């Protein structure tokens, strides 16, 4: 049963990662009435987040170009997932931003307790 919960928590981490990209894209497309800015922010924001995650965080660091560990990894995750929550908040979606941040905190705590980091 615990193995199932650990696997579900790992899957949740993946979906949270996708959620960050969706939140940043949503923010970008709501940023301005100007379509050029919408396209730049709506596509460029997630592209920037993908680049950072690929460099430093992919696969829990195992697939990253420059894997981070310890406090550097913690800082990366706080900036990454906090950025997703902040993007939702900036787009006017306060409740989803709070829920997203809360789910990340629970996920992160469980990953630490279960040594999934």
C-alpha positions as CSV (number, residue, x, y, z in Angstrom):
1,X,0.0,0.0,0.0
2,X,2.8,2.4,0.8
3,X,4.5,1.6,-2.5
4,X,1.3,2.6,-4.3
5,X,1.1,5.9,-2.3
6,X,4.8,6.6,-3.2
7,X,4.1,6.0,-6.9
8,X,1.0,8.3,-6.7
9,X,3.1,11.0,-5.1
10,X,5.8,10.7,-7.8
11,X,3.1,10.9,-10.5
12,X,1.6,13.9,-8.7
13,X,5.1,15.6,-9.0
14,X,5.1,15.0,-12.7
15,X,1.6,16.5,-13.1
16,X,2.6,19.5,-10.9
17,X,5.5,20.0,-13.3
18,X,3.1,20.1,-16.2
19,X,0.8,22.4,-14.2
20,X,3.6,24.9,-13.9
21,X,4.0,25.0,-17.6
22,X,0.2,25.4,-18.1
23,X,0.0,28.1,-15.4
24,X,2.9,30.1,-17.0
25,X,1.3,29.7,-20.5
26,X,-2.1,30.8,-19.1
27,X,-0.5,33.9,-17.5
28,X,1.3,34.8,-20.7
29,X,-1.9,34.6,-22.8
30,X,-3.8,36.8,-20.3
31,X,-1.0,39.3,-19.9
32,X,-2.0,41.8,-22.6
33,X,-4.7,42.4,-25.2
34,X,-1.9,42.7,-27.8
35,X,-1.6,39.4,-29.6
36,X,2.2,39.8,-30.2
37,X,2.8,40.1,-26.5
38,X,0.3,37.2,-25.8
39,X,2.2,35.0,-28.1
40,X,5.7,36.0,-26.8
41,X,4.7,35.6,-23.2
42,X,2.3,32.6,-23.6
43,X,4.9,30.6,-25.5
44,X,8.2,32.1,-24.3
45,X,7.4,31.9,-20.6
46,X,6.9,28.1,-20.7
47,X,9.9,27.7,-23.0
48,X,12.0,29.5,-20.4
49,X,10.7,27.4,-17.6
50,X,11.3,24.2,-19.7
51,X,14.9,25.3,-20.4
52,X,15.6,25.9,-16.7
53,X,14.0,22.6,-15.6
54,X,15.9,20.7,-18.3
55,X,19.2,22.2,-17.2
56,X,18.8,21.8,-13.5
57,X,15.8,19.7,-12.4
58,X,14.7,17.0,-14.9
59,X,14.1,13.6,-13.6
60,X,14.8,14.6,-10.0
61,X,18.2,15.8,-11.2
62,X,19.1,12.4,-12.8
63,X,18.3,13.6,-16.3
64,X,19.4,17.2,-15.8
65,X,22.3,18.7,-17.7
66,X,23.6,20.3,-14.4
67,X,21.9,18.3,-11.6
68,X,21.3,20.2,-8.4
69,X,21.2,18.6,-5.0
70,X,20.6,19.7,-1.4
71,X,19.6,23.3,-0.7
72,X,20.2,24.2,-4.4
73,X,17.6,21.7,-5.4
74,X,15.2,22.9,-2.7
75,X,15.7,26.5,-4.0
76,X,15.1,25.4,-7.6
77,X,11.8,23.6,-6.7
78,X,10.6,26.6,-4.6
79,X,11.3,29.0,-7.5
80,X,9.9,26.6,-10.1
81,X,6.6,25.6,-8.4
82,X,6.3,29.0,-6.7
83,X,6.6,30.5,-10.2
84,X,3.7,28.4,-11.3
85,X,1.6,29.5,-8.3
86,X,2.7,33.1,-8.8
87,X,1.7,33.0,-12.5
88,X,-1.8,31.8,-11.6
89,X,-2.0,34.6,-9.0
90,X,-0.8,37.2,-11.5
91,X,-3.4,36.0,-14.0
92,X,-6.1,36.7,-11.4
93,X,-6.7,33.0,-10.4
94,X,-6.1,33.4,-6.6
95,X,-7.8,30.2,-5.4
96,X,-6.1,27.9,-8.0
97,X,-2.8,29.6,-7.1
98,X,-3.3,28.8,-3.4
99,X,-4.4,25.2,-4.1
100,X,-1.5,24.7,-6.5
101,X,1.0,25.9,-3.8
102,X,-0.6,23.8,-1.1
103,X,-0.5,20.7,-3.2
104,X,3.1,21.3,-4.0
105,X,4.0,21.7,-0.3
106,X,2.2,18.5,0.6
107,X,3.9,16.7,-2.3
108,X,7.3,18.0,-1.3
109,X,6.9,17.0,2.4
110,X,5.8,13.5,1.4
111,X,8.8,13.2,-0.9
112,X,11.1,14.2,1.9
113,X,9.4,11.9,4.4
114,X,9.5,9.0,2.0
115,X,13.0,9.8,0.7
116,X,11.9,10.3,-2.8
117,X,14.3,13.3,-3.3
